[in-house]
Amino acid sequence: MNIVLFEPDEFQKPLLRTDERAVHILQVLRRSEGDDFDAGILNGPKGKAIVTKIGEDALSLEFNWNSDEEPALYPIDLVVGLSRPQTNRKILQDATALGVRSIRFVTTERGEPSYASSKLWTTGEWRRHVVAGVAQAFTTRMPQVYFEMSLKDAIDALDATPTRIALDNYEAEIGLGEIDATSSIGLALGSERGWTGKERELLRENGYTLAHLGPRPLRTETAAIAGIALLLEMFW
Amino acid sequence: MNIVLFEPDEFQKPLLRTDERAVHILQVLRRSEGDDFDAGILNGPKGKAIVTKIGEDALSLEFNWNSDEEPALYPIDLVVGLSRPQTNRKILQDATALGVRSIRFVTTERGEPSYASSKLWTTGEWRRHVVAGVAQAFTTRMPQVYFEMSLKDAIDALDATPTRIALDNYEAEIGLGEIDATSSIGLALGSERGWTGKERELLRENGYTLAHLGPRPLRTETAAIAGIALLLEMFW
């Protein structure tokens, strides 16, 4: 946790000492009354929080926000085939930390339909992993995350994205690093078992170039990081 | 597990049904007598194994090895500051899956000395994560893994590597993707808390270019994957 993040409606209330952020402030950062730490409001400003009082039940905090706006996220729209929840947790956190502006988790023909009813999605747990990624990246901006959609829905949503790429181990025509990307990029990854022929056809029909990440099969979460990193390079 | 891997001295013995590979062959791959599956010997050949008998206590297997040699690993030598064991487990598996030829885990000034005495290193557990990475990549070649060494020891060992790079969030002069790498590459990552001034000096004195992976701080394991991917691109 490189920065302690608050929801827009909670930063003016005392922070309960049972809250994991309070535990972090007192036990990891070892802050006392009068000390400050890096804080931010999700999708809002960043700055310093001062611990004005450590009460029995809660911390009182005061905030001094920077006037600079946080940098925008990168114009990369990620599409990921629903995979095992532990895989998707990592992708939520790491793709967020890397700075993509949206992530769409889609049902695919080879994904298990049961993945969609995991508590990761049904209890709102997914948002916690996004916030962890935002905090890791020392910023406040959250990507848009969508789920409960088909691959076709995601393709339709990204219809206007100039560069569209689908990672594929089997029928790729080009290495991901060789693609000359333009202003914004849609990057689609299949579920753990990859795309079906029908999905490849749908992707090709919609202007997706099938690209590879080398000859070695990677875990979905590893491929997500490697693929995003190769695209980000042009924005650094 | 994309391929079932055996040690050179064990593949001719029956495979106990309590072994996790036997469980995988019977329960995940659902193989019966007469069926085959992808198998390999660590640092040796790859091919097919046939289940000749499913006994009460063990499986009997026969192997048909391919005559082609497995492709070489990529000429990337990774140096990683010892981090928390859960971080190093991921790096062992993912860097192996990506195909680096060596990994050196080094003590750094900001790393916790206790990390070196983790059971990850003292019980040989580290090797299990390497084997998982090899199996993920559907190959048999293992990288060389070293630990119990200082940053200086690793720098000395990689003295002849033509391109030497250290990832750094603070004093980097160049993005990692902008470096024109040559035939082989040494890539050093600090521990979670980064390099000290003294370590940066040591790295610079030894010809390491400090390079960044963009402005957003990443987890060590995420930076490892992103950094390796950017270097691998030239070998695909």
Interface residues (C-beta under 8 A of the other chain):
Chain A: N2 P71 D94 A97 L98 G99 Q136 A137 F138 T139 G175 L176 G177 H212 L213 G214 P215 R216 P217 L218 R219 T222 I225 A226 G227 I228 A229 L230 L232 E233 F235 W236
Chain B: N2 P71 D94 A97 L98 G99 Q136 A137 F138 T139 G175 L176 G177 H212 L213 G214 P215 R216 P217 L218 R219 T222 I225 A226 G227 I228 A229 L230 L232 E233 F235 W236
